[in-house]
């Protein structure tokens, strides 16, 4: 009888843990969306033949490097923090890089460093400068399975038009980010899939 009671307690503990982990992840995402600042990230044109893999859009971003203001980046560094500012069109652009979180806020984002180290030299306004490249933590936009095909078609049709503009809508809070939508010419890609 005592063994059954222990088994039931162990079973109940396992069930609680299995519910707690996804519930806490959902709560954190919703908290970031509700209390974080919403940013627009300008995306680059994507090869129409490789836009979707499964049920998500693979995104590439225009601004994925920042001037290196750090003395050194240790070899074992896998992530950095960047400060974001808005350009004149309201798009997020990286302005500073930090080894550690300089303080919580709506303008600080934790980014990933590529496996090769992330440092390049680049011409900026006619002057060569050292830049730190990084990967945003939100490069895939997942969609409902039934909307993926029509969204891909709508996206491909608009990507042919060079005047078309695409961007990602991302909420940021305390270094964490949640990608909530992809916009094409001011319309959500999910709305375009319904057309």
Buried (B, 14 or more C-beta within 10 A) or exposed (E): EEEEEEEEEEEEEEEEEEEEEEEEEEEEBEBBBEEBBBBBBBBEEBEBEEBBEEBBBBBEBEBBBBBBEBEEBEEEEEEBBBBBEBEEEEBBBBBBBBBEBBEEBBBBBBBBBBEEEBBBEEEEEEEEEEBBBBBBBBBBBEBEEEBBEBBBBBBBBBBEEEEEBBBBBBBBBBBBBBBBBBBBEEEBBBBBBEE
